Amino acid sequence: MIFKNIRSLREDHDKTQQELADYLNVKQTTYSKYELGKINIPIEVFIKLADYYHVSVDYLLGRTTRKK
């Protein structure tokens, strides 16, 4: 599953995949695979990304359009 909101948030905040990968303690290639839906994103990563961007996990998952 591709999570468009994760990529959009990264781009809206002018962050690179490498910067987010460093924050999450994963390789850049792993982060890229998260965005492309090639590998499953662990729940811990969803939580860290939601905290980083100050949005809900449901927003990251595309279950709502409300960020909070």
CHARMM internal coordinates of N, CA and C (Angstrom, degrees):
IC EDIT
DIST 1 N 1 CA 1.4537
DIST 1 CA 1 C 1.5295
ANGL 1 N 1 CA 1 C 108.92
DIST 1 C 2 N 1.3160
ANGL 1 CA 1 C 2 N 116.49
DIHE 1 N 1 CA 1 C 2 N 132.24
DIST 2 N 2 CA 1.4553
ANGL 1 C 2 N 2 CA 121.73
DIHE 1 CA 1 C 2 N 2 CA 179.07
DIST 2 CA 2 C 1.5258
ANGL 2 N 2 CA 2 C 108.62
DIHE 1 C 2 N 2 CA 2 C -91.51
DIST 2 C 3 N 1.3179
ANGL 2 CA 2 C 3 N 115.77
DIHE 2 N 2 CA 2 C 3 N 131.58
DIST 3 N 3 CA 1.4560
ANGL 2 C 3 N 3 CA 121.59
DIHE 2 CA 2 C 3 N 3 CA -179.27
DIST 3 CA 3 C 1.5212
ANGL 3 N 3 CA 3 C 108.88
DIHE 2 C 3 N 3 CA 3 C -106.28
DIST 3 C 4 N 1.3380
ANGL 3 CA 3 C 4 N 116.07
DIHE 3 N 3 CA 3 C 4 N 90.27
DIST 4 N 4 CA 1.4642
ANGL 3 C 4 N 4 CA 121.88
DIHE 3 CA 3 C 4 N 4 CA -175.73
DIST 4 CA 4 C 1.5189
ANGL 4 N 4 CA 4 C 112.44
DIHE 3 C 4 N 4 CA 4 C -61.50
DIST 4 C 5 N 1.3329
ANGL 4 CA 4 C 5 N 116.98
DIHE 4 N 4 CA 4 C 5 N -33.43
DIST 5 N 5 CA 1.4640
ANGL 4 C 5 N 5 CA 119.42
DIHE 4 CA 4 C 5 N 5 CA -177.85
DIST 5 CA 5 C 1.5253
ANGL 5 N 5 CA 5 C 112.45
DIHE 4 C 5 N 5 CA 5 C -65.85
DIST 5 C 6 N 1.3188
ANGL 5 CA 5 C 6 N 117.10
DIHE 5 N 5 CA 5 C 6 N -30.55
DIST 6 N 6 CA 1.4693
ANGL 5 C 6 N 6 CA 119.92
DIHE 5 CA 5 C 6 N 6 CA 179.07
DIST 6 CA 6 C 1.5236
ANGL 6 N 6 CA 6 C 109.79
DIHE 5 C 6 N 6 CA 6 C -66.52
DIST 6 C 7 N 1.3056
ANGL 6 CA 6 C 7 N 116.25
DIHE 6 N 6 CA 6 C 7 N -44.79
DIST 7 N 7 CA 1.4654
ANGL 6 C 7 N 7 CA 119.59
DIHE 6 CA 6 C 7 N 7 CA 178.44
DIST 7 CA 7 C 1.5315
ANGL 7 N 7 CA 7 C 111.03
DIHE 6 C 7 N 7 CA 7 C -67.71
DIST 7 C 8 N 1.3251
ANGL 7 CA 7 C 8 N 116.57
DIHE 7 N 7 CA 7 C 8 N -44.01
DIST 8 N 8 CA 1.4617
ANGL 7 C 8 N 8 CA 120.55
DIHE 7 CA 7 C 8 N 8 CA -179.65
DIST 8 CA 8 C 1.5243
ANGL 8 N 8 CA 8 C 111.82
DIHE 7 C 8 N 8 CA 8 C -60.00
DIST 8 C 9 N 1.3135
ANGL 8 CA 8 C 9 N 116.68
DIHE 8 N 8 CA 8 C 9 N -44.24
DIST 9 N 9 CA 1.4618
ANGL 8 C 9 N 9 CA 119.96
DIHE 8 CA 8 C 9 N 9 CA 178.65
DIST 9 CA 9 C 1.5209
ANGL 9 N 9 CA 9 C 111.20
DIHE 8 C 9 N 9 CA 9 C -62.35
DIST 9 C 10 N 1.3175
ANGL 9 CA 9 C 10 N 116.48
DIHE 9 N 9 CA 9 C 10 N -42.43
DIST 10 N 10 CA 1.4710
ANGL 9 C 10 N 10 CA 119.96
DIHE 9 CA 9 C 10 N 10 CA 179.34
DIST 10 CA 10 C 1.5200
ANGL 10 N 10 CA 10 C 109.95
DIHE 9 C 10 N 10 CA 10 C -60.75
DIST 10 C 11 N 1.3176
ANGL 10 CA 10 C 11 N 116.47
DIHE 10 N 10 CA 10 C 11 N -46.91
DIST 11 N 11 CA 1.4580
ANGL 10 C 11 N 11 CA 120.27
DIHE 10 CA 10 C 11 N 11 CA -178.98
DIST 11 CA 11 C 1.5302
ANGL 11 N 11 CA 11 C 111.48
DIHE 10 C 11 N 11 CA 11 C -67.70
DIST 11 C 12 N 1.3262
ANGL 11 CA 11 C 12 N 117.74
DIHE 11 N 11 CA 11 C 12 N -38.94
DIST 12 N 12 CA 1.4634
ANGL 11 C 12 N 12 CA 121.23
DIHE 11 CA 11 C 12 N 12 CA 178.44
DIST 12 CA 12 C 1.5222
ANGL 12 N 12 CA 12 C 112.28
DIHE 11 C 12 N 12 CA 12 C -63.06
DIST 12 C 13 N 1.3272
ANGL 12 CA 12 C 13 N 115.89
DIHE 12 N 12 CA 12 C 13 N -29.00
DIST 13 N 13 CA 1.4684
ANGL 12 C 13 N 13 CA 120.91
DIHE 12 CA 12 C 13 N 13 CA 179.39
DIST 13 CA 13 C 1.5307
ANGL 13 N 13 CA 13 C 112.02
DIHE 12 C 13 N 13 CA 13 C -95.58
DIST 13 C 14 N 1.3267
ANGL 13 CA 13 C 14 N 116.36
DIHE 13 N 13 CA 13 C 14 N 10.33
DIST 14 N 14 CA 1.4726
ANGL 13 C 14 N 14 CA 122.12
DIHE 13 CA 13 C 14 N 14 CA 178.73
DIST 14 CA 14 C 1.5234
ANGL 14 N 14 CA 14 C 112.51
DIHE 13 C 14 N 14 CA 14 C 52.29
DIST 14 C 15 N 1.3208
ANGL 14 CA 14 C 15 N 115.48
DIHE 14 N 14 CA 14 C 15 N 44.19
DIST 15 N 15 CA 1.4596
ANGL 14 C 15 N 15 CA 121.64
DIHE 14 CA 14 C 15 N 15 CA 178.02
DIST 15 CA 15 C 1.5198
ANGL 15 N 15 CA 15 C 109.45
DIHE 14 C 15 N 15 CA 15 C -107.17
DIST 15 C 16 N 1.3079
ANGL 15 CA 15 C 16 N 115.27
DIHE 15 N 15 CA 15 C 16 N 149.97
DIST 16 N 16 CA 1.4612
ANGL 15 C 16 N 16 CA 120.42
DIHE 15 CA 15 C 16 N 16 CA 175.61
DIST 16 CA 16 C 1.5214
ANGL 16 N 16 CA 16 C 109.10
DIHE 15 C 16 N 16 CA 16 C -92.93
DIST 16 C 17 N 1.3165
ANGL 16 CA 16 C 17 N 114.68
DIHE 16 N 16 CA 16 C 17 N 163.09
DIST 17 N 17 CA 1.4649
ANGL 16 C 17 N 17 CA 118.32
DIHE 16 CA 16 C 17 N 17 CA 174.49
DIST 17 CA 17 C 1.5194
ANGL 17 N 17 CA 17 C 110.29
DIHE 16 C 17 N 17 CA 17 C -60.54
DIST 17 C 18 N 1.3223
ANGL 17 CA 17 C 18 N 116.78
DIHE 17 N 17 CA 17 C 18 N -36.28
DIST 18 N 18 CA 1.4665
ANGL 17 C 18 N 18 CA 120.08
DIHE 17 CA 17 C 18 N 18 CA -179.55
DIST 18 CA 18 C 1.5247
ANGL 18 N 18 CA 18 C 111.33
DIHE 17 C 18 N 18 CA 18 C -63.46
DIST 18 C 19 N 1.3305
ANGL 18 CA 18 C 19 N 117.23
DIHE 18 N 18 CA 18 C 19 N -41.04
DIST 19 N 19 CA 1.4656
ANGL 18 C 19 N 19 CA 120.17
DIHE 18 CA 18 C 19 N 19 CA 178.97
DIST 19 CA 19 C 1.5250
ANGL 19 N 19 CA 19 C 111.23
DIHE 18 C 19 N 19 CA 19 C -61.91
DIST 19 C 20 N 1.3232
ANGL 19 CA 19 C 20 N 116.47
DIHE 19 N 19 CA 19 C 20 N -42.70
DIST 20 N 20 CA 1.4666
ANGL 19 C 20 N 20 CA 119.23
DIHE 19 CA 19 C 20 N 20 CA 178.67
DIST 20 CA 20 C 1.5193
ANGL 20 N 20 CA 20 C 111.05
DIHE 19 C 20 N 20 CA 20 C -70.43
DIST 20 C 21 N 1.3104
ANGL 20 CA 20 C 21 N 116.65
DIHE 20 N 20 CA 20 C 21 N -37.79
DIST 21 N 21 CA 1.4676
ANGL 20 C 21 N 21 CA 120.08
DIHE 20 CA 20 C 21 N 21 CA 177.45
DIST 21 CA 21 C 1.5240
ANGL 21 N 21 CA 21 C 109.98
DIHE 20 C 21 N 21 CA 21 C -60.94
DIST 21 C 22 N 1.3271
ANGL 21 CA 21 C 22 N 116.86
DIHE 21 N 21 CA 21 C 22 N -42.90
DIST 22 N 22 CA 1.4702
ANGL 21 C 22 N 22 CA 120.46
DIHE 21 CA 21 C 22 N 22 CA 177.94
DIST 22 CA 22 C 1.5293
ANGL 22 N 22 CA 22 C 110.61
DIHE 21 C 22 N 22 CA 22 C -61.39
DIST 22 C 23 N 1.3307
ANGL 22 CA 22 C 23 N 116.48
DIHE 22 N 22 CA 22 C 23 N -43.97
DIST 23 N 23 CA 1.4658
ANGL 22 C 23 N 23 CA 121.04
DIHE 22 CA 22 C 23 N 23 CA 179.13
DIST 23 CA 23 C 1.5257
ANGL 23 N 23 CA 23 C 111.21
DIHE 22 C 23 N 23 CA 23 C -60.46
DIST 23 C 24 N 1.3299
ANGL 23 CA 23 C 24 N 116.20
DIHE 23 N 23 CA 23 C 24 N -38.17
DIST 24 N 24 CA 1.4620
ANGL 23 C 24 N 24 CA 121.30
DIHE 23 CA 23 C 24 N 24 CA -177.36
DIST 24 CA 24 C 1.5274
ANGL 24 N 24 CA 24 C 113.25
DIHE 23 C 24 N 24 CA 24 C -89.02
DIST 24 C 25 N 1.3322
ANGL 24 CA 24 C 25 N 116.21
DIHE 24 N 24 CA 24 C 25 N -3.84
DIST 25 N 25 CA 1.4628
ANGL 24 C 25 N 25 CA 121.49
DIHE 24 CA 24 C 25 N 25 CA -178.03
DIST 25 CA 25 C 1.5238
ANGL 25 N 25 CA 25 C 112.34
DIHE 24 C 25 N 25 CA 25 C 60.31
DIST 25 C 26 N 1.3439
ANGL 25 CA 25 C 26 N 115.40
DIHE 25 N 25 CA 25 C 26 N 43.95
DIST 26 N 26 CA 1.4585
ANGL 25 C 26 N 26 CA 121.61
DIHE 25 CA 25 C 26 N 26 CA 174.66
DIST 26 CA 26 C 1.5200
ANGL 26 N 26 CA 26 C 107.91
DIHE 25 C 26 N 26 CA 26 C -129.78
DIST 26 C 27 N 1.3157
ANGL 26 CA 26 C 27 N 116.38
DIHE 26 N 26 CA 26 C 27 N 167.92
DIST 27 N 27 CA 1.4650
ANGL 26 C 27 N 27 CA 120.62
DIHE 26 CA 26 C 27 N 27 CA 176.15
DIST 27 CA 27 C 1.5232
ANGL 27 N 27 CA 27 C 109.43
DIHE 26 C 27 N 27 CA 27 C -74.23
DIST 27 C 28 N 1.3204
ANGL 27 CA 27 C 28 N 115.76
DIHE 27 N 27 CA 27 C 28 N 155.08
DIST 28 N 28 CA 1.4584
ANGL 27 C 28 N 28 CA 120.80
DIHE 27 CA 27 C 28 N 28 CA 178.18
DIST 28 CA 28 C 1.5179
ANGL 28 N 28 CA 28 C 110.69
DIHE 27 C 28 N 28 CA 28 C -59.28
DIST 28 C 29 N 1.3156
ANGL 28 CA 28 C 29 N 116.68
DIHE 28 N 28 CA 28 C 29 N -38.59
DIST 29 N 29 CA 1.4653
ANGL 28 C 29 N 29 CA 120.00
DIHE 28 CA 28 C 29 N 29 CA -179.87
DIST 29 CA 29 C 1.5339
ANGL 29 N 29 CA 29 C 111.11
DIHE 28 C 29 N 29 CA 29 C -64.02
DIST 29 C 30 N 1.3211
ANGL 29 CA 29 C 30 N 116.47
DIHE 29 N 29 CA 29 C 30 N -35.28
DIST 30 N 30 CA 1.4619
ANGL 29 C 30 N 30 CA 120.76
DIHE 29 CA 29 C 30 N 30 CA 177.12
DIST 30 CA 30 C 1.5207
ANGL 30 N 30 CA 30 C 109.91
DIHE 29 C 30 N 30 CA 30 C -65.50
DIST 30 C 31 N 1.3319
ANGL 30 CA 30 C 31 N 115.53
DIHE 30 N 30 CA 30 C 31 N -45.88
DIST 31 N 31 CA 1.4644
ANGL 30 C 31 N 31 CA 118.82
DIHE 30 CA 30 C 31 N 31 CA 179.31
DIST 31 CA 31 C 1.5283
ANGL 31 N 31 CA 31 C 110.88
DIHE 30 C 31 N 31 CA 31 C -61.03
DIST 31 C 32 N 1.3153
ANGL 31 CA 31 C 32 N 116.72
DIHE 31 N 31 CA 31 C 32 N -41.62
DIST 32 N 32 CA 1.4576
ANGL 31 C 32 N 32 CA 121.29
DIHE 31 CA 31 C 32 N 32 CA 178.22
DIST 32 CA 32 C 1.5262
ANGL 32 N 32 CA 32 C 110.52
DIHE 31 C 32 N 32 CA 32 C -58.86
DIST 32 C 33 N 1.3112
ANGL 32 CA 32 C 33 N 116.02
DIHE 32 N 32 CA 32 C 33 N -41.71
DIST 33 N 33 CA 1.4667
ANGL 32 C 33 N 33 CA 120.46
DIHE 32 CA 32 C 33 N 33 CA 179.09
DIST 33 CA 33 C 1.5291
ANGL 33 N 33 CA 33 C 111.22
DIHE 32 C 33 N 33 CA 33 C -66.27
DIST 33 C 34 N 1.3397
ANGL 33 CA 33 C 34 N 117.65
DIHE 33 N 33 CA 33 C 34 N -32.21
DIST 34 N 34 CA 1.4610
ANGL 33 C 34 N 34 CA 120.31
DIHE 33 CA 33 C 34 N 34 CA 173.83
DIST 34 CA 34 C 1.5247
ANGL 34 N 34 CA 34 C 109.72
DIHE 33 C 34 N 34 CA 34 C -60.00
DIST 34 C 35 N 1.3346
ANGL 34 CA 34 C 35 N 116.32
DIHE 34 N 34 CA 34 C 35 N -50.45
DIST 35 N 35 CA 1.4637
ANGL 34 C 35 N 35 CA 120.80
DIHE 34 CA 34 C 35 N 35 CA -177.65
DIST 35 CA 35 C 1.5258
ANGL 35 N 35 CA 35 C 112.26
DIHE 34 C 35 N 35 CA 35 C -62.94
DIST 35 C 36 N 1.3036
ANGL 35 CA 35 C 36 N 116.45
DIHE 35 N 35 CA 35 C 36 N -36.10
DIST 36 N 36 CA 1.4618
ANGL 35 C 36 N 36 CA 120.92
DIHE 35 CA 35 C 36 N 36 CA -177.79
DIST 36 CA 36 C 1.5307
ANGL 36 N 36 CA 36 C 113.27
DIHE 35 C 36 N 36 CA 36 C -83.78
DIST 36 C 37 N 1.3277
ANGL 36 CA 36 C 37 N 116.68
DIHE 36 N 36 CA 36 C 37 N -7.03
DIST 37 N 37 CA 1.4507
ANGL 36 C 37 N 37 CA 120.52
DIHE 36 CA 36 C 37 N 37 CA -179.49
DIST 37 CA 37 C 1.5157
ANGL 37 N 37 CA 37 C 113.83
DIHE 36 C 37 N 37 CA 37 C 75.10
DIST 37 C 38 N 1.3276
ANGL 37 CA 37 C 38 N 116.61
DIHE 37 N 37 CA 37 C 38 N 20.53
DIST 38 N 38 CA 1.4659
ANGL 37 C 38 N 38 CA 120.11
DIHE 37 CA 37 C 38 N 38 CA -178.46
DIST 38 CA 38 C 1.5255
ANGL 38 N 38 CA 38 C 112.54
DIHE 37 C 38 N 38 CA 38 C -81.40
DIST 38 C 39 N 1.3392
ANGL 38 CA 38 C 39 N 116.15
DIHE 38 N 38 CA 38 C 39 N -23.87
DIST 39 N 39 CA 1.4650
ANGL 38 C 39 N 39 CA 120.37
DIHE 38 CA 38 C 39 N 39 CA 175.16
DIST 39 CA 39 C 1.5259
ANGL 39 N 39 CA 39 C 108.03
DIHE 38 C 39 N 39 CA 39 C -135.73
DIST 39 C 40 N 1.3130
ANGL 39 CA 39 C 40 N 115.71
DIHE 39 N 39 CA 39 C 40 N 154.48
DIST 40 N 40 CA 1.4571
ANGL 39 C 40 N 40 CA 120.88
DIHE 39 CA 39 C 40 N 40 CA 178.70
DIST 40 CA 40 C 1.5224
ANGL 40 N 40 CA 40 C 110.36
DIHE 39 C 40 N 40 CA 40 C -70.87
DIST 40 C 41 N 1.3165
ANGL 40 CA 40 C 41 N 114.80
DIHE 40 N 40 CA 40 C 41 N 142.69
DIST 41 N 41 CA 1.4578
ANGL 40 C 41 N 41 CA 121.00
DIHE 40 CA 40 C 41 N 41 CA 178.35
DIST 41 CA 41 C 1.5225
ANGL 41 N 41 CA 41 C 107.85
DIHE 40 C 41 N 41 CA 41 C -92.98
DIST 41 C 42 N 1.3316
ANGL 41 CA 41 C 42 N 116.84
DIHE 41 N 41 CA 41 C 42 N 122.78
DIST 42 N 42 CA 1.4691
ANGL 41 C 42 N 42 CA 119.04
DIHE 41 CA 41 C 42 N 42 CA 178.04
DIST 42 CA 42 C 1.5362
ANGL 42 N 42 CA 42 C 110.81
DIHE 41 C 42 N 42 CA 42 C -63.01
DIST 42 C 43 N 1.3191
ANGL 42 CA 42 C 43 N 116.89
DIHE 42 N 42 CA 42 C 43 N 147.61
DIST 43 N 43 CA 1.4604
ANGL 42 C 43 N 43 CA 121.58
DIHE 42 CA 42 C 43 N 43 CA -179.28
DIST 43 CA 43 C 1.5230
ANGL 43 N 43 CA 43 C 111.63
DIHE 42 C 43 N 43 CA 43 C -56.41
DIST 43 C 44 N 1.3358
ANGL 43 CA 43 C 44 N 116.70
DIHE 43 N 43 CA 43 C 44 N -34.84
DIST 44 N 44 CA 1.4648
ANGL 43 C 44 N 44 CA 120.00
DIHE 43 CA 43 C 44 N 44 CA 179.41
DIST 44 CA 44 C 1.5261
ANGL 44 N 44 CA 44 C 110.95
DIHE 43 C 44 N 44 CA 44 C -61.36
DIST 44 C 45 N 1.3201
ANGL 44 CA 44 C 45 N 116.81
DIHE 44 N 44 CA 44 C 45 N -35.17
DIST 45 N 45 CA 1.4626
ANGL 44 C 45 N 45 CA 121.58
DIHE 44 CA 44 C 45 N 45 CA 179.08
DIST 45 CA 45 C 1.5290
ANGL 45 N 45 CA 45 C 109.52
DIHE 44 C 45 N 45 CA 45 C -70.61
DIST 45 C 46 N 1.3249
ANGL 45 CA 45 C 46 N 117.31
DIHE 45 N 45 CA 45 C 46 N -42.31
DIST 46 N 46 CA 1.4622
ANGL 45 C 46 N 46 CA 119.82
DIHE 45 CA 45 C 46 N 46 CA 176.49
DIST 46 CA 46 C 1.5298
ANGL 46 N 46 CA 46 C 110.56
DIHE 45 C 46 N 46 CA 46 C -57.34
DIST 46 C 47 N 1.3067
ANGL 46 CA 46 C 47 N 116.44
DIHE 46 N 46 CA 46 C 47 N -43.50
DIST 47 N 47 CA 1.4670
ANGL 46 C 47 N 47 CA 120.63
DIHE 46 CA 46 C 47 N 47 CA -179.07
DIST 47 CA 47 C 1.5206
ANGL 47 N 47 CA 47 C 110.56
DIHE 46 C 47 N 47 CA 47 C -64.40
DIST 47 C 48 N 1.3248
ANGL 47 CA 47 C 48 N 116.98
DIHE 47 N 47 CA 47 C 48 N -44.79
DIST 48 N 48 CA 1.4704
ANGL 47 C 48 N 48 CA 119.95
DIHE 47 CA 47 C 48 N 48 CA 178.91
DIST 48 CA 48 C 1.5214
ANGL 48 N 48 CA 48 C 111.61
DIHE 47 C 48 N 48 CA 48 C -62.72
DIST 48 C 49 N 1.3293
ANGL 48 CA 48 C 49 N 117.16
DIHE 48 N 48 CA 48 C 49 N -40.59
DIST 49 N 49 CA 1.4614
ANGL 48 C 49 N 49 CA 120.05
DIHE 48 CA 48 C 49 N 49 CA 178.81
DIST 49 CA 49 C 1.5226
ANGL 49 N 49 CA 49 C 111.15
DIHE 48 C 49 N 49 CA 49 C -67.59
DIST 49 C 50 N 1.3137
ANGL 49 CA 49 C 50 N 117.46
DIHE 49 N 49 CA 49 C 50 N -40.38
DIST 50 N 50 CA 1.4680
ANGL 49 C 50 N 50 CA 120.78
DIHE 49 CA 49 C 50 N 50 CA 177.92
DIST 50 CA 50 C 1.5251
ANGL 50 N 50 CA 50 C 110.03
DIHE 49 C 50 N 50 CA 50 C -61.95
DIST 50 C 51 N 1.3050
ANGL 50 CA 50 C 51 N 117.43
DIHE 50 N 50 CA 50 C 51 N -42.52
DIST 51 N 51 CA 1.4660
ANGL 50 C 51 N 51 CA 121.37
DIHE 50 CA 50 C 51 N 51 CA 177.59
DIST 51 CA 51 C 1.5273
ANGL 51 N 51 CA 51 C 110.96
DIHE 50 C 51 N 51 CA 51 C -65.27
DIST 51 C 52 N 1.3152
ANGL 51 CA 51 C 52 N 116.54
DIHE 51 N 51 CA 51 C 52 N -42.28
DIST 52 N 52 CA 1.4665
ANGL 51 C 52 N 52 CA 121.88
DIHE 51 CA 51 C 52 N 52 CA -178.15
DIST 52 CA 52 C 1.5293
ANGL 52 N 52 CA 52 C 111.13
DIHE 51 C 52 N 52 CA 52 C -61.33
DIST 52 C 53 N 1.3219
ANGL 52 CA 52 C 53 N 116.43
DIHE 52 N 52 CA 52 C 53 N -45.04
DIST 53 N 53 CA 1.4613
ANGL 52 C 53 N 53 CA 121.35
DIHE 52 CA 52 C 53 N 53 CA -177.03
DIST 53 CA 53 C 1.5334
ANGL 53 N 53 CA 53 C 113.42
DIHE 52 C 53 N 53 CA 53 C -92.53
DIST 53 C 54 N 1.3260
ANGL 53 CA 53 C 54 N 117.33
DIHE 53 N 53 CA 53 C 54 N -4.80
DIST 54 N 54 CA 1.4712
ANGL 53 C 54 N 54 CA 122.37
DIHE 53 CA 53 C 54 N 54 CA -178.72
DIST 54 CA 54 C 1.5340
ANGL 54 N 54 CA 54 C 110.79
DIHE 53 C 54 N 54 CA 54 C 59.70
DIST 54 C 55 N 1.3198
ANGL 54 CA 54 C 55 N 115.30
DIHE 54 N 54 CA 54 C 55 N 48.21
DIST 55 N 55 CA 1.4543
ANGL 54 C 55 N 55 CA 122.57
DIHE 54 CA 54 C 55 N 55 CA 176.57
DIST 55 CA 55 C 1.5279
ANGL 55 N 55 CA 55 C 108.75
DIHE 54 C 55 N 55 CA 55 C -130.15
DIST 55 C 56 N 1.3229
ANGL 55 CA 55 C 56 N 115.89
DIHE 55 N 55 CA 55 C 56 N 170.95
DIST 56 N 56 CA 1.4650
ANGL 55 C 56 N 56 CA 119.03
DIHE 55 CA 55 C 56 N 56 CA 178.01
DIST 56 CA 56 C 1.5310
ANGL 56 N 56 CA 56 C 110.23
DIHE 55 C 56 N 56 CA 56 C -84.53
DIST 56 C 57 N 1.3100
ANGL 56 CA 56 C 57 N 115.06
DIHE 56 N 56 CA 56 C 57 N 156.57
DIST 57 N 57 CA 1.4623
ANGL 56 C 57 N 57 CA 120.24
DIHE 56 CA 56 C 57 N 57 CA 174.84
DIST 57 CA 57 C 1.5294
ANGL 57 N 57 CA 57 C 109.55
DIHE 56 C 57 N 57 CA 57 C -63.03
DIST 57 C 58 N 1.3321
ANGL 57 CA 57 C 58 N 116.99
DIHE 57 N 57 CA 57 C 58 N -36.25
DIST 58 N 58 CA 1.4680
ANGL 57 C 58 N 58 CA 120.02
DIHE 57 CA 57 C 58 N 58 CA 177.47
DIST 58 CA 58 C 1.5298
ANGL 58 N 58 CA 58 C 111.02
DIHE 57 C 58 N 58 CA 58 C -59.50
DIST 58 C 59 N 1.3273
ANGL 58 CA 58 C 59 N 117.58
DIHE 58 N 58 CA 58 C 59 N -37.40
DIST 59 N 59 CA 1.4585
ANGL 58 C 59 N 59 CA 120.15
DIHE 58 CA 58 C 59 N 59 CA 176.96
DIST 59 CA 59 C 1.5310
ANGL 59 N 59 CA 59 C 110.26
DIHE 58 C 59 N 59 CA 59 C -64.18
DIST 59 C 60 N 1.3158
ANGL 59 CA 59 C 60 N 116.73
DIHE 59 N 59 CA 59 C 60 N -44.17
DIST 60 N 60 CA 1.4666
ANGL 59 C 60 N 60 CA 120.16
DIHE 59 CA 59 C 60 N 60 CA 178.86
DIST 60 CA 60 C 1.5231
ANGL 60 N 60 CA 60 C 111.02
DIHE 59 C 60 N 60 CA 60 C -60.56
DIST 60 C 61 N 1.3177
ANGL 60 CA 60 C 61 N 116.00
DIHE 60 N 60 CA 60 C 61 N -36.91
DIST 61 N 61 CA 1.4629
ANGL 60 C 61 N 61 CA 121.30
DIHE 60 CA 60 C 61 N 61 CA -178.81
DIST 61 CA 61 C 1.5254
ANGL 61 N 61 CA 61 C 112.59
DIHE 60 C 61 N 61 CA 61 C -77.85
DIST 61 C 62 N 1.3271
ANGL 61 CA 61 C 62 N 117.12
DIHE 61 N 61 CA 61 C 62 N -10.89
DIST 62 N 62 CA 1.4488
ANGL 61 C 62 N 62 CA 120.33
DIHE 61 CA 61 C 62 N 62 CA -178.39
DIST 62 CA 62 C 1.5105
ANGL 62 N 62 CA 62 C 113.52
DIHE 61 C 62 N 62 CA 62 C 81.45
DIST 62 C 63 N 1.3313
ANGL 62 CA 62 C 63 N 116.84
DIHE 62 N 62 CA 62 C 63 N 15.93
DIST 63 N 63 CA 1.4678
ANGL 62 C 63 N 63 CA 121.45
DIHE 62 CA 62 C 63 N 63 CA -178.98
DIST 63 CA 63 C 1.5201
ANGL 63 N 63 CA 63 C 112.16
DIHE 62 C 63 N 63 CA 63 C -82.94
DIST 63 C 64 N 1.3273
ANGL 63 CA 63 C 64 N 116.57
DIHE 63 N 63 CA 63 C 64 N -13.99
DIST 64 N 64 CA 1.4633
ANGL 63 C 64 N 64 CA 121.91
DIHE 63 CA 63 C 64 N 64 CA 178.63
DIST 64 CA 64 C 1.5230
ANGL 64 N 64 CA 64 C 108.56
DIHE 63 C 64 N 64 CA 64 C -149.93
DIST 64 C 65 N 1.3086
ANGL 64 CA 64 C 65 N 115.83
DIHE 64 N 64 CA 64 C 65 N 158.07
DIST 65 N 65 CA 1.4655
ANGL 64 C 65 N 65 CA 120.05
DIHE 64 CA 64 C 65 N 65 CA 175.31
DIST 65 CA 65 C 1.5183
ANGL 65 N 65 CA 65 C 111.13
DIHE 64 C 65 N 65 CA 65 C -97.57
DIST 65 C 66 N 1.3326
ANGL 65 CA 65 C 66 N 115.86
DIHE 65 N 65 CA 65 C 66 N -7.03
DIST 66 N 66 CA 1.4706
ANGL 65 C 66 N 66 CA 120.73
DIHE 65 CA 65 C 66 N 66 CA 177.10
DIST 66 CA 66 C 1.5218
ANGL 66 N 66 CA 66 C 108.67
DIHE 65 C 66 N 66 CA 66 C -81.62
DIST 66 C 67 N 1.3184
ANGL 66 CA 66 C 67 N 115.32
DIHE 66 N 66 CA 66 C 67 N 127.62
DIST 67 N 67 CA 1.4671
ANGL 66 C 67 N 67 CA 118.98
DIHE 66 CA 66 C 67 N 67 CA -177.33
DIST 67 CA 67 C 1.5255
ANGL 67 N 67 CA 67 C 113.00
DIHE 66 C 67 N 67 CA 67 C -71.82
DIST 67 C 68 N 1.3142
ANGL 67 CA 67 C 68 N 117.73
DIHE 67 N 67 CA 67 C 68 N -28.19
DIST 68 N 68 CA 1.4722
ANGL 67 C 68 N 68 CA 121.08
DIHE 67 CA 67 C 68 N 68 CA -178.85
DIST 68 CA 68 C 1.4894
ANGL 68 N 68 CA 68 C 112.19
DIHE 67 C 68 N 68 CA 68 C -114.61
END
COOR INIT
IC SEED 1 N 1 CA 1 C
IC BUILD
